[in-house]
Each structure stands twice: as C-alpha cells, then as structure tokens.
Amino acid sequence: MSQISNNLFKKEQSLAYKMLIPTILILVIIAIYPLGQVVYTSFTNRVFAGVEETEFVGLDNYTSLFSLTIKELPKDKYAFEVLPREPKRYKELTTFSIFNKQYIIGSVHPNFIEAIINTIIFTFFAVFLETLFGFIIALVVNSKFIGRGVMRAIMLLPWAVITVVSARIWEWILFPSRIGFLNMFLSKLGIGNGQISFLTDSGLQLPSLIMVDVWKTTPFMALLILAGLQLVPNELYEAARVDGAGRVKQFFSITLPLLKPSLAVALIFRTLASLRVFGLFQVLVGQQRYSMSSYNYYQLIGNRAMGLASAISVVIFIIIFIFAVMYMKTLGVEDE
C-alpha cells in the first residue's frame, strides 16, 4: 500500500512539473531573457540606434554613475577649475562649508545622484500620504451609508485617468498665472500674487509632483485597503464591543493587525511604482528635475548611451528589489 502511495505521489509530482514547463518558458522569454540582455548591455558602451562597434567596458558605466570627489573650493576659483577633468570629467553636485572652508562635491553624473534623491523623497512622501488618505477613505467607504456604491465608483475616477492625461490636466491647474486654477483659487484667498511657479520653482517642484501623485493614486490605495477591511469578520467587532472595547481599541487590536497582509501588498505595489515614476516627471518638469526613470530615458533617447542607460536600469532594479525585501521582512509577508 505504501509503495502504491509513493508511486502515485511521484506521478503527481512529475505531472505538476510538466504543467509548470509552459509557465517557466513564458517567464524566461518575457522576463529573464530581457533582464539578462539589459545586464549584459550595461557592461558595454553600446550606442542606441548606432552603427558603432560595441565594446566590453566592464564596470565603467557603474563606476561613472557613482563616482564622487570632494575638493576644497578656494574663494578665488570656480568649480570647474577645481574639479578633475581626467580621466573623467566631474561636474558640480553641491557645496558645503566646514570651519570657514568651502568644499565642493563633484560627480561624473550629478543629475543621476540628484535623480536618486528626488525619487526616494518623492516615494517616501507620496506613499505615506496615499496610505494615510487611502486608509481614511477606505474606513469611510466601508461604513454603511446611503450612496455608498456611487461613492466607491466616484473615488476611482482619478486613478482611472491615464497618467499622461492627468499630468496635462494638472499642468493647466498649476499654470504660473491666474489662468491656472490653483493660482486663481489661492489669489482669491489672498495667498500669493497669482504668479506662483509651481513647476519651475525648484522648491515647489517636488511638493507639486507629490500632490499630483497623491490625488491620482490615493483611490488605488483605498481600494486595496477596502478589500482587506471587508475580509475582517464582523463577529470580532461584536465580541470586542461586548468586552467593552471602544472604537480606538478595536482599530488597533483588530482592524490594523488583520489588515497587515493587505497593507503590505498595497505598500509594496505603490512603493515599487513610485520608485520607477516616469510620466509625472517627464510631462510636468521635463529636464528641469529628473526621476531615476526619466534620467534613464534621457540617457537612452537623448544621449543614445544604451550601455549607460542599461546600467541605470539595473541600479533601479536593485533599489526596487531592496525596498521590496525590506517591506516583506518588516511587515512579515513571508510568514502570512
């Protein structure tokens, strides 16, 4: 009897592996092979749409992306006079002062370093605000009231709009004159002079981009959190009320712990999407301020540096992978 069971188990196992073969082949074709090609290209100096011979350059693309130098900047000299030009040309990234001496940080690709900083700041604040507002909206929509179905449909409208279209809408809203809706609205309230440059002022660019992303993507977060809320059994809340637990205690002892899997999925989805944000930066600020993806686009299309662009893609992939692992470890997704 035991021998028959073992044979049956082996046959089922063999059948399962055979049925997985088409899925594995599809993954290899549409994911693993292209990723491998990008990784390989990142070690070359390949030119996009060019006839130049491709050469293997090893880690040169990666070292140039992260090459930094710090030099003292005398008062009688300019940055370009201090920063090295050979073997690679360094450009000014930022300056700082210590003990009445001014120093300059140079980088071969300062825009890429700034793009990483921009993307991480954008991701942190956008995901935090989207999660906060999405949680509030989900709690409201999950309660019983007249017109709840209509409310759920309406709240998804911003998310349903294509990113490029919503970016163009906000480009008009943020127009730096009273033609722009936000400037007109603020001037009516006595705030500003109706000429606030939301998309050209370096101090307002990131907050404006975060605001647009929060408006567009909060419904998506609310939808994912709402799905998690509807899986929480009502019996638990009834038992908690019988035990004398108030709404706040119910939230922290029942709702939040049981929402952890749904919240983890929502956070991972939004963080990964925010780390590769492209459309908002490209449409609203162009080359004034880069995200990692928009800088990658510039290097590939504008500079035709396919090898360097591939290296940037690999760096983006690694950063996204690190964030995903951190979320899974922190929120305990593996244990669910």
C-alpha positions in Angstrom: 0.0 0.0 0.0 2.9 2.3 0.9 4.6 1.5 -2.4 1.4 2.4 -4.4 1.1 5.7 -2.5 4.7 6.6 -3.3 4.3 5.8 -6.9 1.1 7.9 -7.1 2.9 10.8 -5.3 5.8 10.7 -7.8 3.4 10.6 -10.8 1.5 13.7 -9.4 4.8 15.5 -8.8 6.0 14.7 -12.3 2.7 15.9 -13.8 3.0 19.1 -11.8 6.5 19.8 -13.1 5.3 19.1 -16.7 2.4 21.5 -16.3 4.8 24.2 -15.0 7.0 24.0 -18.1 4.9 26.4 -20.2 4.8 29.0 -17.4 8.6 28.7 -16.9 9.2 29.1 -20.7 7.0 32.2 -20.8 8.8 33.7 -17.8 12.2 33.0 -19.4 11.0 34.6 -22.7 9.3 37.7 -21.4 11.2 38.4 -18.2 14.5 36.6 -17.6 15.9 36.8 -21.1 15.3 40.6 -21.5 16.6 41.2 -18.0 19.8 39.3 -18.9 20.2 41.3 -22.0 20.0 44.6 -20.1 22.5 43.3 -17.5 24.9 42.3 -20.3 24.4 45.6 -22.2 25.2 47.5 -19.0 28.8 46.2 -19.3 29.3 47.6 -22.8 29.4 51.0 -24.5 26.6 50.2 -26.9 25.1 53.2 -28.7 21.3 53.2 -29.2 20.4 53.1 -32.9 24.0 53.5 -33.8 26.4 51.7 -36.2 29.4 52.0 -33.9 31.1 48.8 -32.8 30.1 47.7 -29.3 33.0 47.1 -26.8 33.0 45.5 -23.4 33.8 48.1 -20.8 33.3 46.1 -17.6 32.1 48.2 -14.6 32.9 51.6 -16.2 29.2 52.5 -16.6 28.6 51.7 -12.9 31.7 53.5 -11.6 30.9 56.6 -13.6 27.4 56.7 -12.3 28.6 56.7 -8.6 32.0 58.5 -9.0 32.2 61.3 -6.4 35.0 63.6 -5.4 35.4 66.2 -2.7 37.6 69.2 -3.2 38.3 72.4 -1.3 37.0 75.4 -3.2 39.2 78.5 -2.8 37.4 81.8 -2.8 39.2 82.9 -5.9 38.4 79.9 -8.0 35.4 78.5 -9.8 34.1 74.9 -9.5 35.3 73.8 -13.0 38.8 74.9 -12.1 39.0 72.7 -9.1 37.1 69.6 -10.2 39.2 67.0 -12.1 38.6 66.6 -15.8 40.7 63.5 -16.5 40.2 60.6 -16.8 36.6 61.5 -16.3 35.0 65.0 -16.2 33.5 65.8 -12.9 30.6 68.4 -12.5 29.4 70.2 -9.5 26.9 68.3 -7.4 26.7 70.5 -4.3 28.8 72.6 -2.0 29.2 72.8 1.8 31.2 74.7 4.4 33.2 73.4 7.4 35.4 75.5 9.7 35.1 78.5 7.4 36.3 76.5 4.4 34.1 75.8 1.4 34.2 72.4 -0.2 32.6 71.1 -3.4 31.3 67.7 -4.2 31.7 66.7 -7.8 30.2 63.8 -9.7 30.5 62.5 -13.2 26.7 62.2 -13.4 25.4 64.7 -10.9 21.9 64.6 -12.4 21.7 60.8 -11.7 22.6 61.3 -8.0 20.0 64.0 -7.7 17.5 61.8 -9.5 18.0 59.1 -6.9 17.4 61.6 -4.1 14.4 63.1 -5.9 12.9 59.6 -6.4 13.4 58.5 -2.8 11.9 61.7 -1.4 9.0 61.5 -3.9 8.4 57.9 -3.0 8.5 58.4 0.8 6.1 61.3 1.0 3.8 60.1 -1.8 3.4 56.6 -0.4 3.0 57.9 3.1 0.2 60.4 2.2 -1.5 57.9 -0.2 -1.6 55.3 2.5 -2.9 57.7 5.1 -5.6 59.2 2.9 -6.4 55.8 1.4 -6.9 54.4 4.9 -9.3 57.2 5.9 -11.3 56.9 2.7 -11.4 53.1 3.0 -12.7 53.3 6.5 -15.4 55.8 5.5 -16.5 53.9 2.4 -16.5 50.6 4.4 -19.2 52.0 6.7 -22.9 51.8 5.8 -24.5 55.0 4.4 -26.8 56.0 1.6 -25.0 56.2 -1.8 -22.0 54.1 -0.8 -21.9 52.4 -4.1 -21.9 55.7 -6.0 -19.1 57.0 -3.7 -17.0 54.0 -4.4 -17.3 54.5 -8.1 -16.6 58.2 -8.0 -13.5 57.8 -5.8 -11.9 55.6 -8.5 -12.1 58.3 -11.2 -8.7 60.0 -10.6 -7.0 56.6 -10.7 -8.8 55.6 -13.9 -7.3 58.6 -15.7 -4.2 57.9 -17.7 -1.1 59.3 -16.1 -0.1 61.5 -19.0 -3.6 62.9 -19.3 -3.8 63.7 -15.6 -0.4 65.3 -15.8 -1.6 67.5 -18.6 -4.7 68.4 -16.5 -2.5 69.4 -13.6 -0.2 71.3 -15.9 -3.1 73.6 -16.5 -4.2 73.7 -12.9 -0.6 74.6 -11.8 -0.1 77.2 -14.6 2.1 80.1 -13.2 -0.6 82.8 -13.6 -4.2 83.3 -12.9 -5.0 81.2 -15.9 -4.0 78.3 -13.7 -6.9 77.2 -11.4 -4.7 76.8 -8.3 -3.2 80.3 -8.7 -6.6 81.8 -9.2 -8.0 80.0 -6.2 -5.1 81.0 -3.9 -5.2 84.6 -5.1 -9.0 84.7 -4.2 -8.0 83.6 -0.7 -5.3 86.3 -0.5 -2.5 83.7 -0.8 0.2 84.7 -3.2 0.1 87.1 -6.1 -1.4 84.7 -8.7 2.0 84.1 -10.2 3.3 81.2 -8.2 5.6 79.0 -10.4 4.7 75.5 -9.0 6.6 73.6 -11.8 9.6 75.9 -12.3 10.4 76.9 -8.8 12.9 74.3 -7.5 11.5 74.5 -4.0 7.9 73.8 -5.2 8.5 71.1 -7.9 8.7 68.1 -5.7 5.8 69.1 -3.5 3.7 69.7 -6.6 4.6 66.3 -8.1 3.8 64.6 -4.8 0.4 66.4 -4.7 -0.5 65.3 -8.2 0.5 61.7 -7.5 -1.4 61.6 -4.2 -4.5 62.9 -6.0 -4.2 60.3 -8.7 -3.2 57.2 -6.7 -4.9 57.5 -3.3 -8.0 55.8 -4.7 -5.9 52.8 -5.6 -4.6 52.5 -2.1 -8.1 53.0 -0.7 -9.4 50.2 -3.0 -6.7 47.7 -1.8 -7.2 48.6 1.9 -11.0 48.4 1.5 -10.7 44.9 0.1 -8.7 44.0 3.3 -11.3 45.6 5.5 -14.1 43.6 4.0 -12.3 40.4 4.9 -12.4 41.2 8.6 -15.3 39.3 10.2 -17.9 41.4 11.9 -18.1 38.9 14.7 -14.8 40.1 16.0 -16.0 43.6 16.4 -19.2 42.4 18.1 -17.2 40.3 20.6 -14.9 43.3 21.2 -17.9 45.6 21.9 -19.3 43.0 24.4 -15.9 43.1 26.1 -16.2 46.9 26.4 -13.6 47.8 23.8 -14.1 51.2 22.2 -13.5 52.1 18.5 -9.9 53.1 19.0 -9.0 49.9 20.8 -10.9 47.9 18.2 -8.9 49.6 15.4 -5.5 48.8 17.0 -6.3 45.4 18.3 -8.5 44.0 15.4 -8.5 46.1 12.3 -4.8 47.0 12.0 -3.4 43.5 12.7 -5.8 41.8 10.3 -5.1 44.4 7.7 -1.4 43.8 7.7 -1.3 41.5 4.7 -3.5 43.8 2.6 -1.5 46.8 3.8 1.8 45.1 2.9 0.6 44.4 -0.6 -0.6 48.0 -1.1 2.7 49.4 0.2 4.8 47.2 -1.9 2.8 48.0 -5.1 2.8 51.7 -4.5 6.5 51.9 -3.4 7.7 49.9 -6.4 5.5 52.0 -8.8 6.8 55.3 -7.2 10.4 54.3 -7.4 10.1 53.9 -11.2 7.9 57.0 -11.6 8.3 58.4 -15.1 5.2 60.1 -16.6 4.7 62.8 -14.0 8.4 64.0 -14.0 8.7 63.8 -17.8 5.4 65.7 -18.6 5.4 68.2 -15.8 9.1 69.2 -15.3 10.9 67.5 -18.2 14.7 68.0 -17.9 14.4 70.6 -15.0 14.3 67.8 -12.5 14.8 64.0 -13.1 13.5 60.9 -11.5 15.6 57.8 -12.0 13.4 56.6 -14.8 13.2 59.9 -16.6 17.0 60.3 -16.4 17.3 56.8 -17.8 15.0 57.9 -20.7 17.2 60.9 -21.3 20.4 58.9 -21.5 18.8 56.3 -23.8 16.9 58.6 -26.2 18.6 62.0 -25.8 22.1 60.9 -25.3 21.9 57.5 -27.1 24.1 55.9 -24.4 22.4 52.5 -24.3 25.1 50.9 -22.2 24.9 53.6 -19.6 21.1 53.5 -19.7 21.1 49.8 -19.1 23.4 50.3 -16.1 20.9 52.8 -14.7 18.1 50.2 -15.3 20.0 47.6 -13.3 20.5 50.1 -10.5 16.8 50.9 -10.5 16.0 47.2 -10.4 18.4 46.6 -7.4 16.9 49.6 -5.5 13.4 48.3 -6.1 14.4 44.8 -5.1 16.0 46.1 -1.8 12.8 48.0 -0.9 10.6 45.0 -1.7 12.7 42.7 0.6 12.7 45.4 3.3 8.9 45.6 3.2 8.4 41.8 3.2 10.8 41.4 6.2 9.4 44.4 8.1 5.7 43.6 7.6 6.2 39.8 7.8 4.7 39.0 4.4 6.7 35.7 4.3 5.0 34.5 7.4 1.5 35.1 6.2 
